């Protein structure tokens, strides 16, 4: 039986203050097994991206517990969470977040260098080759297509060999064909390395490629295909 890599208990979060405050997550319970691919869907403003940011350690809960890969993030300081995230979590965003004045190689290597990982440029070169960019190592983001920039972002996310890969609308800024190629790459790398993949998307067909789908609405989990599978097994 696969170990549990994510455990959320009564996760609660409000963003903003006073009249502008929004109760984004409302007592969410969630358990994810190592190696699962989980598609998270829901309407805009439902809390799905915020849920992802909590799981990545980029947003801190107001109350509740969050354990990722055996570590209680709710009990750690900001610096400790950042250190944990750098070693255990890879993140791919919709808008790439590459540094414009750094080459593809530098964009992947520098975070490793800052984390004191040995041979960062060798690792970066290997990861860029693995995503099909072996000939684009010294190109800057402005010299790359959108799909190539997202491949650099994926290489950067994979470089620390994370246990958990998080992707927030990774195909949202890409045309249909390029988006399909990026999705194929994410799923192939997830399967190849045995990582857990959490994927937020508006694309229902993309979410359906995951082994499990979770629907979020108004800050709560409204549906979970794992529950339906359990009910079917009992029946």
C-alpha positions in Angstrom: 0.0 0.0 0.0 1.4 3.4 -1.0 2.3 5.8 1.8 0.4 9.0 2.3 2.4 12.0 1.0 -0.2 14.7 1.7 -2.5 15.0 4.7 -4.7 18.0 5.2 -6.9 18.2 8.3 -9.5 20.9 8.8 -7.4 23.3 6.6 -8.8 26.8 7.0 -7.6 30.0 5.3 -8.9 33.6 5.0 -7.1 36.0 2.7 -7.3 39.8 2.9 -8.5 41.7 5.9 -11.6 43.5 7.3 -14.3 44.1 4.6 -12.0 42.8 1.9 -11.4 39.4 3.6 -12.4 36.2 1.7 -12.8 32.9 3.4 -10.9 30.9 0.7 -10.5 27.4 2.3 -13.2 26.1 4.7 -12.1 23.2 6.8 -10.7 21.0 4.1 -9.7 17.4 4.7 -7.6 15.7 2.0 -5.3 12.7 1.8 -3.1 11.9 -1.2 -1.0 8.8 -1.7 2.5 8.8 -3.0 2.6 8.4 -6.8 -0.9 9.6 -7.4 -1.8 12.1 -10.1 -4.5 14.3 -8.9 -6.5 16.8 -11.1 -8.0 19.7 -9.2 -10.9 21.4 -11.0 -13.5 24.0 -10.1 -14.8 27.4 -11.1 -12.8 30.6 -10.9 -12.6 31.8 -7.3 -13.4 28.3 -5.9 -10.1 28.1 -4.0 -8.4 25.5 -6.1 -5.2 27.5 -6.8 -5.0 28.6 -3.2 -5.3 25.0 -2.1 -2.3 24.2 -4.4 -0.3 27.1 -2.9 -1.0 25.8 0.6 0.2 22.3 -0.4 3.3 23.9 -1.9 4.0 25.8 1.4 3.5 29.2 -0.3 0.4 30.1 1.8 0.2 29.4 5.5 -3.0 28.1 7.0 -4.9 30.1 9.7 -5.8 26.8 11.3 -5.7 23.1 10.7 -2.8 20.8 9.9 -0.8 20.1 6.8 1.7 17.2 6.5 3.7 16.8 3.3 6.1 13.9 2.9 6.0 13.3 6.6 6.7 16.9 7.6 4.2 19.1 9.5 4.4 22.3 7.5 2.0 24.1 9.9 4.6 23.7 12.7 7.5 25.1 10.8 8.9 28.7 10.4 8.8 30.4 7.0 12.5 29.7 6.5 12.1 26.1 7.4 9.1 25.7 5.0 11.2 27.4 2.2 14.0 25.0 2.8 11.6 22.0 2.8 9.9 23.2 -0.4 13.3 23.6 -2.2 14.1 19.9 -1.5 10.7 18.3 -1.8 8.4 20.2 -4.0 8.7 21.2 -7.7 6.3 23.9 -9.0 5.2 24.8 -12.5 3.1 28.0 -13.0 0.9 29.1 -15.9 3.2 32.1 -16.6 6.5 30.3 -16.5 8.2 32.7 -14.0 11.6 32.5 -15.8 14.3 35.2 -15.1 14.6 37.2 -18.4 18.3 38.0 -18.1 19.3 34.4 -17.4 19.8 31.6 -20.0 17.7 28.4 -19.9 20.7 26.7 -18.2 21.0 29.4 -15.6 17.3 29.5 -14.9 17.4 25.8 -13.9 20.9 25.8 -12.3 20.7 28.9 -10.1 18.0 27.7 -7.7 20.1 24.5 -7.2 23.2 26.6 -6.6 21.4 28.7 -4.0 20.2 25.5 -2.3 23.9 24.3 -2.2 23.2 21.3 -4.4 26.4 19.9 -5.8 27.0 20.2 -9.5 24.0 22.4 -10.3 24.9 23.2 -13.9 25.5 19.5 -14.7 22.0 18.7 -13.2 20.5 21.6 -15.1 22.0 20.5 -18.4 20.7 16.9 -17.9 17.2 18.1 -17.0 17.0 20.4 -20.0 18.1 17.6 -22.3 15.4 15.4 -20.7 12.7 17.9 -21.7 14.0 18.2 -25.3 16.0 21.4 -24.9 19.5 20.2 -25.2 20.1 22.6 -28.1 18.7 25.6 -26.3 20.8 25.7 -23.1 22.2 29.2 -23.8 19.1 30.8 -25.1 17.3 33.5 -23.0 13.5 33.2 -22.3 12.8 36.0 -24.9 14.4 33.7 -27.6 12.2 30.8 -26.7 8.6 30.0 -27.7 6.0 29.7 -25.0 6.2 25.9 -25.1 9.9 26.0 -24.8 9.7 28.4 -21.8 7.3 26.0 -20.1 9.8 23.1 -20.7 12.5 25.2 -19.0 10.1 25.7 -16.1 9.4 22.0 -15.9 13.2 21.2 -16.0 13.6 23.7 -13.1 10.8 22.0 -11.1 12.3 18.5 -11.7 15.9 19.4 -11.1 15.9 18.8 -7.2 14.2 15.4 -7.8 11.1 16.4 -5.8 8.7 13.9 -4.3 5.8 16.2 -5.2 5.2 18.1 -8.5 2.7 20.8 -8.4 1.3 22.4 -11.6 -1.0 25.4 -11.7 -2.7 25.7 -15.1 0.5 24.6 -16.8 -1.1 24.7 -20.3 -3.2 27.9 -19.8 -0.9 30.2 -21.8 -0.3 27.7 -24.6 -2.1 26.8 -27.9 -3.9 23.5 -28.0 -1.1 21.4 -29.7 1.7 22.9 -27.5 -0.5 22.4 -24.4 -1.0 18.8 -25.2 2.8 18.3 -25.6 3.4 19.9 -22.3 0.8 17.8 -20.6 2.3 14.6 -22.2 5.7 15.7 -20.8 4.4 16.2 -17.3 2.6 12.9 -17.2 5.6 11.0 -18.7 8.0 12.5 -16.1 5.6 11.8 -13.3 5.3 8.2 -14.3 9.0 7.8 -15.0 10.1 9.2 -11.6 7.2 7.9 -9.5 6.4 11.4 -8.3 3.1 12.6 -6.9 1.5 15.1 -9.3 -1.1 17.8 -8.3 -2.6 19.6 -11.3 -4.9 22.5 -11.2 -6.7 23.1 -14.5 -9.8 24.5 -16.1 -9.5 21.8 -18.8 -11.7 18.8 -17.8 -10.1 16.6 -20.4 -6.6 17.3 -19.0 -7.9 16.6 -15.4 -9.4 13.3 -16.7 -5.9 12.1 -17.6 -5.1 12.0 -13.8 -5.6 8.9 -11.8 -7.9 10.9 -9.5 -10.0 14.1 -9.9 -11.1 16.5 -7.1 -13.7 19.2 -7.6 -13.4 22.3 -5.4 -16.3 24.8 -5.0 -16.6 27.7 -2.5 -13.5 26.7 -0.6 -14.6 23.1 0.0 -14.1 19.7 -1.7 -17.4 19.0 -3.5 -16.4 15.8 -5.2 -13.6 13.3 -5.2 -13.3 10.4 -7.7 -11.4 8.4 -5.0 -14.7 8.4 -3.0 -16.7 7.1 -5.9 -14.1 4.3 -6.5 -14.3 3.3 -2.8 -18.1 3.2 -3.0 -18.0 1.1 -6.1 -15.6 -1.3 -4.5 -17.9 -1.7 -1.4 -20.9 -2.2 -3.7 
